[in-house]
Amino acid sequence: MVHSYLLLLVFLSFISSSPSMAQINSGDYETLLTVKKAWGSPSALSSWTSKNSSYCSWAGVSCNNGRVTKLSFPNSNITNPIPAFICSLKNLSYLDIPTTTSPTSSRRCSMAARL
């Protein structure tokens, strides 16, 4: 009986530590929805919706432990400037968007050198 409980405890701790079970970071989630709006809701971001809170599975978004680390849209129709509030994605270390998008506001980010 004790063995069964111990096995269940080990199994539950394994599941809770799984990257796919990472908690949603409401700040990253809200920032991404605001970025979508600032970029004019392009078709490349159609999966970015408040009805789907699993933002780590959204097109062009990569995460590590539930935090956004990469945004990649190399062949998209995004032409609006990069909004300054994208800097609130504290773990963002890679940004790949069309060269027609102005990077001016992103230069204020502490991670801008990596973009």
Residue pairs with C-beta under 8 A, 6 or more apart in sequence:
15 21
19 64
19 65
22 56
22 63
22 65
22 66
23 66
24 53
24 54
24 55
24 66
25 66
25 67
25 68
27 88
28 55
28 63
28 66
28 67
28 68
28 89
28 91
29 53
29 55
31 68
31 85
31 86
31 88
31 89
32 48
32 55
32 58
32 61
32 68
32 89
33 48
33 50
34 83
34 85
35 83
35 85
35 86
36 45
36 48
38 80
38 83
38 85
39 45
39 78
39 80
39 83
40 80
42 76
42 77
42 78
43 77
44 59
44 60
44 73
44 76
44 77
44 78
45 58
45 59
45 60
45 73
45 78
46 59
47 57
47 58
47 59
48 55
48 58
48 59
48 61
52 58
55 61
55 63
55 68
56 62
56 63
56 66
56 68
60 71
60 72
60 73
60 76
61 68
61 70
61 71
62 68
62 69
62 70
62 71
62 72
62 94
63 69
64 91
67 89
67 90
67 91
68 89
68 91
68 92
69 91
69 92
69 93
69 94
70 92
70 93
70 94
70 95
70 96
71 89
71 92
71 94
71 95
71 96
71 97
72 94
72 95
72 96
72 97
73 96
73 97
73 98
74 96
74 97
74 98
75 98
76 97
76 98
77 98
78 97
78 98
78 101
79 98
79 100
79 101
80 101
81 101
81 102
81 104
81 105
82 95
82 97
82 101
82 102
82 103
82 104
82 105
82 106
83 105
84 105
84 106
84 108
86 92
86 95
86 105
86 106
86 109
87 106
87 108
87 109
87 110
87 111
92 109
92 111
93 111
93 114
94 114
94 115
95 106
95 115
103 112
103 115
106 112
106 115
109 115
